[in-house]
């Protein structure tokens, strides 16, 4: 795991845990944990923030991050996203406030506490390999199927986790998310 991004992201997740906000780490940090290591300029969190969380979140992070309370309040109201930027490193943390849907509930229910760093010891809730792969396929489709990074992340998870993946679960949700064709293509490319 990339130490600095992991520690910066864990600082944010520790505040979410303190505020009792359901969250999980997804995106490139999750795909690095489950697949191939790659450098990243940001991390992605999915967090069920509500209006009452905005002020305490800002208060806890404002000394370490560039953070805009109004932008966060608007993102919470619209159920969209916002970002905060670590002051020292300029590393960005993107926070997505999700809309309710069955796949989201699965992701939250299946998220696992993973070790992001051993020196110092840092743990946080991370989307499973299957859910990370499915989310990456969804983003790849929504992005017009042109992102080489997203596709490499998908293949990396398949190659590293091949023996451990729940293919029945993946096929079920790939169908629900309308990415079955992409999933089958990825399986072929990864020689699975």
Secondary structure, DSSP 8 states (H G I E B T S, - for coil): --HHHHHHHHHHHHHHHHTT--EEEEHHHHHHHHS-----SEEEEEE---HHHHHHHHHHHTTTEE--HHHHHHHHHHT-EEEEEETTT--EEEEE-----HHHHHHHHH-EEEEEEETTEEEEEE--HHHHHHHHHHHHHHTTS--HHHHHHHHHHHHHHGGG--HHHHHHHHHHTT-HHHHHHHHHHTT-
